[in-house]
């Protein structure tokens, strides 16, 4: 098992053992849906209680893992994010707390069971990955996120639920980016 596989398995096992709903997002989600991109970090959206977060953090304790439990608890309160780093392989997990908004609640409810790197996990849907990446692009002006969306549109095309995507564009403030990418992909 490679470093990424064993680290993902360890984190997923700890999340499931703590009873925390989660899903892979970001590059791993877009890669799963057919738009591969090399990365050295894993984005995981989580929706814990304070108690389940503590169980998760305790399960990951070890000399080979870096995480700051105090930062994790503070980010839980802020609905932000924190990092877990595997000191052996340098793989990093960005643990992102689910936001308290309608889109994020629905996004988590739509997650799919999947096998990624040989590990049984949950992953964001292709549509939710498109929406999240467009929102990240807007917040960070990242061209890489737009390229990922363009690759997803090429890979999935008409298989995407365009009505679902349309439903969230204005609320997330990403209609303009979506319209430009959709035209480029000839999706009407």
N, C-alpha and C positions, 0 to 999 in steps of 0.2 A: 504494500500500500504506500503510495507517495505521501509526501509531507502534507500537501493540500487535502488529500483524501482523509488521512488520519486525523488532521486538525478539524476538518468539517465534521467528521463522524463524532469526534469528541465533543464539539460544541452542540451538535444536534442532539446527541444522547443526553447532555446536561440540560438542554432546554426541555426535552420531552420528560426527563426525570423530574424536573421542577414543575411540570404542568403548564408551561408557557407556550401559548400560540405564537407561531413564528412563520416567516417565509423568506426564502432567498429573494433578493431584489438585485438591482444594478446589473453589472456585467455578467454575473453568473446566470441571472434570469434571462437576459437577452441572448446569451450563448445557448442556454437550454432551448429557447424558442427559435433557434436557427440563425442567429447573428453573432457568431463567435468573436471574441476580442480577448487578447491576453491581458491578464491583470495579476497582481500579487495580493489583492485583498478581496474579501468576501463581505458583501453587504447583506445583513440580516435584519429585517424589521420584526420587532417583538412587541407583545402586548401582555406584560406581566402584572401581577399585583406586587406590592412591596415585599410580601412574604415569599412569593415565588421567585422574585428577583434574588433575594438573599439565598434561597436554596440553590439557584443557578450559580451564583458567584462562589458559594462554598464548594460546589461540585467541581469547579474548575481550578481550585487552589492546587498549586504545585510549583516546584522550582523552575519548571520549564515554561510556565505561562506567566505573562505579564498582564495584569489588570489592576486597576485602582478601584477598589470597592467603594470608597467614598465618592469618587467622581461618578461612578455608575449610579449610586443612590441620588446624587444631586441631579444628574441628567434625567433620571426617572421623574423627579419632581418637575423639571423643566420641559419634559417630553423631547429631550435632545438626543444625543448619542454619545457612546464611549467606545474605546477600543480594547480588544483582547489580542495579544501578540504571542505567537508560538516562538519562544526563544530558540528552539532547535532549528526551525526551518525559516523563520522570519515571515511566515504567513501572518496576515492580520485580518481580523474580523471587525468590521464597523457594525456595532450593535446600535440600531436606530429604533427608538421608542415610537410606537404607532401614535400618530397625532390624533387629537380629539376633534375630528372633523368628519363630516359625512363621507367624503371620498375615501379617507384612510380606513374608516370602519368597513365600508363596502369592499375596498381592496383586500383587506385581510379576510373577509368572509368568502371571497372568490378564489383564494389560493388553491393551488392544485397539488396533489401528491405527485412526487416525481422521484427519479433516481438521477442524482448528479454526482459525478466522480465515483460511481458505485455506491453512493450513500442514499438511503431513503430519506427524503426531506420534503418540505413543502416549498413551492415556488410561486411567485406572483404570476398572474396570467399575462399573456402577450399584450393584451389591451392595457392592463394596468402598468405594465413595464413601459409601454409607449408613453402613457400619460405621465408617469413619474419621471422618466428621462427628459421629457419636454419641460416639466416643471424645474428639474435640476438645471437644465440648460438655461432657463430663464433666470434663475437665481444666481447662477455662476457664470453665465455667458460662455458655457463650455461647448465648443464646436464638436468635441468628441461625443457628447450626449446626442447631438443632432445626427451625427454620422451613425451612431448606434440605432437611432430611430429609423433612419433611411434604410439601414441594413435589415431591420425587422420588417419594414414595409415591403422590401424586396423579397424577403424569405416567406412572409405570411400573406402579403397582398390581400386578395379578396377573402381570405379565411378569417380576417379580423372582424370582430363585431363593431362595425363603424358607428352604428347607432349608440352603442355604449360609450365609445370614445367621444362622440359628439355631445353626449349628455353632460360631460364634465369640463369641456374646453373653456367655457366662459367662467365658471366658478374657479378654475385653476389659473385663469389668465394666460392661456397658452394657445388660443385660437389662431393667432397670426402665424406662429411657428408651425402649427399643425397644417394649416391651409397651404403654406409654402411647400412643406415636405410632401403633402398629399398630391399636390399638382405635379411635383417632380417625379413622383412614383406612378403618375397616371391612374390614380384611384378615383377620379371623377370629381 
